[in-house]
Amino acid sequence: MVLESLIGPIKAERNKKWLFIYGIVYATIGMIVALWVFRSQASMVMVFLTVLASFPLFYKAIRYEEKKDLKKNVPELVLIKEHGEALKYLMFLFSGFVVAFTILFLIFPPDITRSLFSSQISTIEAINSNITGNTTSIDIFFKVLANNLRVLFFCIFFAFFYGAGALFILVWNASVIGAAAGSFVQSRIAEYGSYFLAIPVSLMRYMTHGMFEILAYFIAGLAGGIISVAVINHKTTSEQFKHVVIDSLDLILLGFIVLVFAAFVEVFITPVFF
């Protein structure tokens, strides 16, 4: 596969910022092919094709990070720092997805956009209607946190049972953020007067807290994937396996802490500025 051979985890760690470009390319190709071949189901097919293009890198990253866990006498804090290199380039990749989905949401004619993002638009409407019923910021905070924890659980679940399967949830979230950001631009373009101003403001509105959410999901997906690989490669009673599990549990705890912070930012910080 051409896209599979473009980059691996070692090269990605050395050229993190290039992953932003790869994210744009993967999402754009997925979107164009989905419209061209599967137009009636394009909203989900474009997500699947983007995942398909990114899957080899994510899977190799999990395998590479699991090897780091097998190094003897490496403190947990050092391991978490080592995993941070993978999380950095994966976040660049995700940012590329979001930018591509946002821009393509805006440049297509309205009828194509509605077809291309039909599932994402329905999801956004459901989320908004669910939150609107709350009366206090504390209520909203716990509802947002509960929803995000559910996504975190699915990231671990998918990564454990389907290897790099958590990537599907992450790309799906990128497409939802792109649709939300694009909708915000369309509703505020008269206020900001230019797409060059409206698009960055819109991305900042959703990514101020969204980057922390996605970071938590990547951490959880990486942890679930590492455990999955360890189950396959090592006896569950071995010291190596126990070491991998402990490191993965540390990652899951870290993901939970980041997710709580993300919910706080979304409810109490983002509305102040946007």
Secondary structure, 3 states (H helix, E strand, C coil): CCHHHCCCHHHHHHCCCHHHHHHHHHHHHHHHHHHHHCHHHHHHHHHHHHHHHHHHHHHHHHHHHHHHHCCCCCCHHHHHHHHHHHHHHHHHHHHHHHHHHHHHHHHCCHHHHHHHCHHHHHHHHHHHHHHHCCCCHHHHHHHHHHHHHHHHHHHHHHHHHHCCCHHHHHHHHHHHHHHHHHHHHHHHHHHHCCHHHHHHHHHHHHHHHHHHHHHHHHHHHHHHHHHHHHHHHCCCCCHHHHHHHHHHHHHHHHHHHHHHHHHHHHHHHHHHHC
